[in-house]
Amino acid sequence: MSSFTSFVLLCLLTLVQAKHTGVTGLVANVTLAGSEDGEGSAIVVTTDVKTKQNSRRTNRYRRPIVFYTHADTNYASVERELFPIQVDNIPREAEFIIHLGDMKGVDSCRSEGPYALVSDTYTSYAKAPVFLVPGDNDWYDCGGRSDRERGFAIWESHFLYLYQKFGRFSSVQHQDRRKENFAFFRRRVLFIGVHMVGGDIKNKDEWNDLLRDSLKWTRDMVEQYGNRPKVVVIFGEMQS
């Protein structure tokens, strides 16, 4: 469990360091811009490919990958009212949107209402495919085992393949054992979504199985793509 956490932290810290220094190294330049309008954070990944300056391949790879992130949303009524506006305000430059978990507050997960609010809002207002990774509020903190299973089943029904509703995002892979773990490759950048949650450990075996599967998925994807990616971006819920 600790090795997986350290692995993800290492990847995230590498990206944050690049973002703060603004340094374009041998692999990529990563920048993040906060939003005054509340639509989310814009992250830009630009790869630097060593080919002829005027080649089509160079231009294609140097075109930035822009995506927007959401997390910890819709806890209060005012946030739920603003959420459609925030999603609608995301610029068309976004290639995709990623929600990093906790799309509602903590409850018993007996109602589909909070889940439907988020999925319907994205479907109605988003201009780019939307991906989500589960957070602890979304299922793990729902209560006992049956509550957690119900919460995750609702999450899956609304968000597992939400990106497919936008009809223009190809080559997304899912782990057989945990379909919520996904990956895709775009312009020398490998994006990996993994299911990991914060909070207290309610069942040690359940917790370890989750992290073990996510670690295996991450390793499998890195091995599958070999030296093709210049950057690996890993999405997952993290708590400080």
C-alpha positions as CSV (number, residue, x, y, z in Angstrom):
1,M,0.0,0.0,0.0
2,S,2.8,2.4,0.9
3,S,4.7,1.7,-2.3
4,F,1.7,2.6,-4.4
5,T,1.0,5.8,-2.5
6,S,4.7,6.8,-2.9
7,F,4.6,6.0,-6.6
8,V,1.6,8.3,-7.2
9,L,3.0,11.0,-5.0
10,L,6.2,10.9,-7.0
11,C,4.4,11.4,-10.3
12,L,2.3,14.2,-9.0
13,L,5.2,16.0,-7.3
14,T,7.2,15.8,-10.5
15,L,4.3,17.5,-12.4
16,V,3.9,20.2,-9.7
17,Q,7.6,21.0,-9.7
18,A,7.5,21.4,-13.5
19,K,4.4,23.6,-13.2
20,H,6.0,25.9,-10.5
21,T,9.4,26.3,-12.2
22,G,8.1,26.6,-15.7
23,V,11.0,24.6,-16.9
24,T,10.7,22.7,-20.2
25,G,13.0,19.7,-19.8
26,L,13.6,16.8,-22.1
27,V,10.1,15.5,-21.6
28,A,7.5,18.2,-21.2
29,N,6.3,21.5,-19.8
30,V,3.3,21.4,-17.4
31,T,1.5,24.5,-16.4
32,L,-1.6,25.1,-14.3
33,A,-3.9,28.1,-14.2
34,G,-6.5,28.7,-11.6
35,S,-9.9,30.1,-12.7
36,E,-11.4,33.3,-11.5
37,D,-14.8,32.2,-12.9
38,G,-14.8,28.9,-10.9
39,E,-15.0,26.6,-13.9
40,G,-12.1,24.6,-12.7
41,S,-8.3,24.5,-13.1
42,A,-6.8,24.4,-16.5
43,I,-3.7,22.1,-17.0
44,V,-1.6,22.3,-20.1
45,V,0.9,19.6,-21.1
46,T,3.3,20.4,-24.0
47,T,5.7,17.7,-25.2
48,D,9.0,18.6,-26.8
49,V,9.8,16.2,-29.6
50,K,13.3,16.2,-31.2
51,T,12.4,16.1,-34.9
52,K,12.8,18.6,-37.7
53,Q,11.5,21.9,-36.8
54,N,9.1,22.2,-39.8
55,S,7.8,18.6,-39.8
56,R,4.2,17.9,-39.3
57,R,5.1,15.4,-36.6
58,T,6.8,18.1,-34.5
59,N,3.9,20.5,-34.9
60,R,1.4,17.8,-33.9
61,Y,3.3,16.8,-30.8
62,R,4.0,20.3,-29.7
63,R,0.3,21.3,-29.8
64,P,-0.6,21.6,-26.1
65,I,-3.0,19.2,-24.4
66,V,-5.4,21.3,-22.4
67,F,-7.7,19.7,-19.9
68,Y,-9.7,21.0,-16.9
69,T,-10.1,19.5,-13.5
70,H,-12.9,19.5,-10.9
71,A,-12.8,18.0,-7.4
72,D,-14.7,18.3,-4.1
73,T,-17.9,19.8,-5.7
74,N,-21.5,20.2,-4.8
75,Y,-21.3,20.0,-1.0
76,A,-23.6,23.0,-0.4
77,S,-26.7,24.2,-2.1
78,V,-25.0,27.3,-3.5
79,E,-22.3,25.0,-5.1
80,R,-25.0,22.9,-6.7
81,E,-26.6,26.0,-8.1
82,L,-23.3,27.2,-9.6
83,F,-22.1,23.9,-10.9
84,P,-23.9,24.1,-14.3
85,I,-22.5,27.6,-14.8
86,Q,-19.0,26.5,-14.0
87,V,-19.2,23.6,-16.4
88,D,-20.7,25.8,-19.2
89,N,-17.8,28.3,-18.6
90,I,-15.1,25.7,-19.5
91,P,-13.6,26.9,-22.8
92,R,-13.8,24.9,-25.9
93,E,-10.0,24.5,-25.9
94,A,-10.4,21.7,-23.4
95,E,-9.7,18.3,-24.9
96,F,-11.3,16.7,-21.9
97,I,-12.5,17.3,-18.3
98,I,-11.5,15.1,-15.3
99,H,-13.3,15.1,-12.0
100,L,-10.9,13.9,-9.3
101,G,-13.4,12.5,-6.8
102,D,-15.9,13.7,-4.2
103,M,-18.7,14.9,-6.5
104,K,-21.0,15.2,-3.5
105,G,-20.9,15.5,0.3
106,V,-20.9,12.5,2.7
107,D,-24.3,10.8,3.0
108,S,-25.7,7.3,3.1
109,C,-25.8,7.1,-0.7
110,R,-29.5,6.0,-0.7
111,S,-30.5,8.5,-3.4
112,E,-29.4,8.8,-7.0
113,G,-30.1,12.5,-6.9
114,P,-26.6,13.8,-6.2
115,Y,-25.1,11.5,-8.8
116,A,-27.7,12.4,-11.4
117,L,-27.1,16.1,-10.8
118,V,-23.5,15.8,-11.7
119,S,-23.9,13.4,-14.7
120,D,-26.8,15.4,-16.1
121,T,-24.9,18.7,-15.7
122,Y,-21.9,17.4,-17.5
123,T,-24.0,15.8,-20.3
124,S,-26.0,19.1,-20.8
125,Y,-23.2,21.7,-20.5
126,A,-19.7,20.1,-21.0
127,K,-18.1,20.7,-24.4
128,A,-15.5,18.0,-24.1
129,P,-15.5,14.4,-22.9
130,V,-15.7,13.9,-19.1
131,F,-13.9,11.4,-17.0
132,L,-14.2,10.8,-13.3
133,V,-12.3,8.8,-10.7
134,P,-14.2,7.8,-7.5
135,G,-13.7,9.6,-4.2
136,D,-14.4,8.5,-0.7
137,N,-17.5,10.7,-0.5
138,D,-18.9,9.0,-3.6
139,W,-19.1,5.5,-2.1
140,Y,-16.5,4.7,0.6
141,D,-17.9,6.9,3.3
142,C,-21.5,5.9,2.7
143,G,-21.7,3.6,5.8
144,G,-21.5,-0.2,6.1
145,R,-20.5,-2.6,3.4
146,S,-24.0,-2.8,1.8
147,D,-24.1,1.0,1.8
148,R,-20.7,1.2,0.2
149,E,-21.7,-1.4,-2.5
150,R,-24.9,0.5,-3.3
151,G,-23.0,3.8,-3.5
152,F,-20.4,2.4,-5.9
153,A,-23.0,0.8,-8.0
154,I,-24.8,4.1,-8.4
155,W,-21.5,5.8,-9.2
156,E,-20.7,3.2,-11.9
157,S,-24.1,3.6,-13.5
158,H,-23.7,7.3,-13.9
159,F,-20.0,7.8,-14.6
160,L,-18.1,4.7,-15.7
161,Y,-18.6,5.4,-19.4
162,L,-19.8,9.0,-19.3
163,Y,-17.1,10.1,-21.7
164,Q,-18.7,8.0,-24.4
165,K,-21.7,10.3,-24.5
166,F,-19.6,12.9,-26.2
167,G,-18.7,10.6,-29.1
168,R,-15.2,11.9,-30.0
169,F,-12.7,10.3,-27.7
170,S,-11.0,7.1,-28.9
171,S,-8.7,4.4,-27.6
172,V,-9.7,4.5,-23.9
173,Q,-8.7,1.3,-22.1
174,H,-10.3,0.0,-18.9
175,Q,-8.9,-2.6,-16.4
176,D,-10.8,-5.8,-16.6
177,R,-11.0,-6.3,-12.8
178,R,-11.8,-2.6,-12.1
179,K,-13.5,-0.9,-15.0
180,E,-13.2,2.5,-13.2
181,N,-9.4,2.4,-13.8
182,F,-8.8,3.8,-17.3
183,A,-6.0,5.0,-19.5
184,F,-5.5,6.8,-22.9
185,F,-2.6,8.0,-24.9
186,R,-2.5,11.4,-26.7
187,R,0.4,13.1,-28.4
188,R,3.2,11.5,-26.3
189,V,1.3,11.8,-23.0
190,L,-0.1,8.8,-21.2
191,F,-3.0,9.5,-18.9
192,I,-3.9,7.0,-16.3
193,G,-7.0,7.1,-13.9
194,V,-6.8,5.0,-10.8
195,H,-9.3,4.3,-8.0
196,M,-7.8,5.2,-4.6
197,V,-9.6,6.9,-1.8
198,G,-8.8,8.6,1.4
199,G,-10.5,8.3,4.8
200,D,-10.3,5.7,7.5
201,I,-9.7,2.0,6.6
202,K,-13.0,0.3,7.1
203,N,-12.0,-3.1,5.8
204,K,-8.3,-3.9,5.4
205,D,-8.7,-6.6,2.8
206,E,-11.0,-4.4,0.7
207,W,-8.6,-1.4,1.0
208,N,-5.5,-3.5,0.1
209,D,-7.3,-5.1,-2.9
210,L,-8.2,-1.7,-4.2
211,L,-4.7,-0.3,-4.0
212,R,-3.2,-3.5,-5.3
213,D,-5.4,-3.5,-8.4
214,S,-4.7,0.2,-9.1
215,L,-0.9,-0.4,-8.7
216,K,-1.1,-3.3,-11.2
217,W,-3.1,-1.2,-13.7
218,T,-0.5,1.7,-13.5
219,R,2.4,-0.7,-14.0
220,D,0.6,-2.5,-16.8
221,M,0.0,0.7,-18.7
222,V,3.5,2.0,-18.2
223,E,4.9,-1.3,-19.4
224,Q,2.5,-1.5,-22.4
225,Y,3.4,1.9,-23.8
226,G,7.1,1.6,-23.0
227,N,9.2,4.5,-24.2
228,R,6.4,6.1,-26.3
229,P,5.2,8.5,-23.7
230,K,7.2,11.6,-22.8
231,V,4.9,12.3,-19.8
232,V,2.8,10.1,-17.6
233,V,-0.1,11.8,-15.8
234,I,-1.9,9.9,-13.1
235,F,-5.3,10.9,-11.8
236,G,-6.5,9.8,-8.4
237,E,-8.1,11.2,-5.3
238,M,-5.5,12.2,-2.8
239,Q,-5.9,13.6,0.7
240,S,-3.3,15.7,2.5
